[in-house]
């Protein structure tokens, strides 16, 4: 009887731990979704579409989007390694705030403008590099 009770406690504790871990992962996925990462994946899809005939875009989009849940899950695991569940909840709170929503909605524009700034910096850096290569 004592062994049975111990076994039940272990099973219950394991189930409780798994449930907490599931909630943690779900919250981490929400952070990824609310952060605007989806817009970056849409940009990747748009780039891929340029390499595929237009009549196949709809099917490509469907297949591409079917891969996102697994990707989000893997990225969530990275977040779970770097942040506590409490941290994730606070980050999620930020992304649910007005300024967090604004940041999320601006991710695509920020990415594009940052890429442009990076390209210009690279050109400027080439001038500096040439000075030292002579």
C-alpha positions, 0 to 999 in steps of 0.5 A: 500500500505504501508503494502504491501511495508513493507511486501515485505521488510520483505520477501526480508530481510528474503530471503537475510538472508537465502541466506547468511546463506546458503552460510555460511553453505556451506562454513562450510561444505567445511571446514569440507570436506577439513580438512580431516574429511572424512578420519576419517569417512572412518576409522570408515567405515573400522572398521564397515566393519570388523563386517559385512560379506564381501558380504555386504560391498558394500551396507553398504558403500553406506548406510554409505556414504548416512548419511554423508551429514546430519552429515556434515550439523550438524557439520557445524551448530556447526562450525557456532556457534563457528566461524563467516562466515569471520572466516570460509572463512579464515579457508577455505583459509588455507585448500586451501593453500599448507600447508593446503592441506598437513595437510588435506592429513596427517590426517589419519596418524596423527590420527593413530600415535596420537592414538599410542602415547596416548596408550603409554601414558596411559600405562605410566600413569598406572605405575604412578597410581599404585605408588599412589594406594599402 
